[in-house]
Amino acid sequence: MSSDGDYTGGSVPDANQTAFYNEHGFYITGSDYILRPEVLESNFYAWRATGDVKYWNNAVSAVRSFEEYLRTSVAYTGIDNVDDRDSTREDEMESFWFAETLKYL
């Protein structure tokens, strides 16, 4: 959200998104996670640039969550809703999981 009231995304943020934005500086437009690397990549570069251990700890937390919520008997999978511990799982593992996501970890 910019100072002129404009925003990024497909629809106007609702009251919950606006409150979240005011506290965290961003808001969430989708609750799915399909093993994308961008958040972990950002943490990696922030850790390399600053040496701040909080970024390392973010990666450790991500690995623990992957093990708990994304692991299957043969692979890792995306989920439809990160806010639901019993979320529906995707029936696929994206190739960028190996090429990018794990690289940043």
C-alpha positions, -999 to 999 in steps of 0.1 A, spaced: 0 0 0 14 33 -10 11 68 6 -15 78 -20 -38 49 -10 -30 27 -40 -24 -10 -33 -10 -42 -50 -33 -71 -57 -65 -79 -75 -90 -65 -51 -92 -38 -24 -78 -52 9 -105 -59 35 -104 -47 71 -84 -77 83 -58 -73 55 -55 -36 62 -50 -43 100 -23 -69 92 -6 -45 68 -6 -18 94 12 -41 118 35 -60 95 40 -39 64 24 -63 40 -9 -82 37 -17 -117 25 -38 -123 -7 -37 -161 -8 -33 -188 18 -18 -215 -4 18 -226 -4 32 -245 -34 68 -248 -23 79 -215 -38 114 -202 -29 109 -164 -27 105 -160 10 135 -183 18 155 -166 -9 148 -132 8 158 -146 42 190 -160 27 201 -127 12 191 -108 43 212 -132 64 242 -129 40 239 -91 40 234 -85 77 247 -116 95 216 -113 117 208 -147 132 170 -140 130 171 -148 93 189 -181 100 162 -189 126 135 -182 100 151 -209 78 152 -233 107 116 -226 114 107 -232 78 125 -266 77 106 -277 108 73 -266 93 81 -284 60 88 -316 80 56 -313 100 31 -301 73 45 -307 38 62 -341 41 46 -371 25 58 -407 24 78 -401 -8 82 -363 -13 71 -329 -1 39 -312 -13 22 -279 -14 -9 -271 7 -41 -251 0 -43 -232 33 -13 -224 55 -37 -213 82 -53 -248 85 -32 -276 101 -54 -301 83 -52 -283 49 -58 -302 17 -25 -312 1 -16 -308 -35 -8 -340 -54 24 -328 -68 59 -316 -59 72 -287 -80 106 -291 -96 118 -257 -83 116 -272 -48 150 -288 -55 164 -262 -78 156 -232 -58 138 -237 -24 163 -262 -10 192 -242 -24 184 -212 -2 180 -234 28 
